Amino acid sequence: MNAERIFGAFLFAEDWQPWSPSEASSQFDVLAARGVNAVFTEAETYRDDLIEAAHHAGLSFIGGIACFSDHAHQNQVLEQRPELWPIDASGARRTPMEWYVGVTPTFEDYAAGRLALAERLVAQHALDGFVLDFIRWPINWELELRPGAVREPESSFDAHTLDRFQAETGMRLPSASPTPPRSLGGSALTPPRNG
């Protein structure tokens, strides 16, 4: 099988969403003239007129969503649902790394909501592909896995995840297993105070 090589450009949604159709055509033509044959983006809403403009320029339009990260919304989901904040082995909330915190992936209702959004976007738009980004346990691999970098503790040791682990494996965890902090204290984006 001889597949075409992909030369892609990632476009942030806040850049392309306000484009007029003529601006989009112009931008996509510039990309195509430079050898780009696919644009990639992540968004929770898409514009069919811009997808069509990309196709007219000969570009594939690959959409996607962040599954277990809410960085595009400044982590508002963690403000609204603090139980989704990843908990480390000491029982403390995972420390934000720059823009990244992550979302604990074991909450079935949250995962189902992300899957429903992906299915709706794929069904409603003429996307040429769809990326499920941040579909992992919380880690900012770009920073944490660099040589010499300090790696954040593993997560998530929240009560919900530990209960699911025990239920699904039949294993009992030692009684000294960490528990989530008693008080989330302040803003969900501010780690709780120790003590």
Secondary structure, DSSP 4 states (H G I P E B T S, - for coil): --PPPP-EEE--HHHHTT--HHHHHHHHHHHHHTT--EEE---SS--HHHHHHHHHTT-EEEEEEESS--GGGTTHHHHH-GGGS-BBTTSPBPPPBTTB----TT-HHHHHHHHHHHHHHHHHS--SEEEEES-SSS--HHHHTSTTPPPPPPB---HHHHHHHHHHH-PPPPTT-----S---S-TTSPPPP-
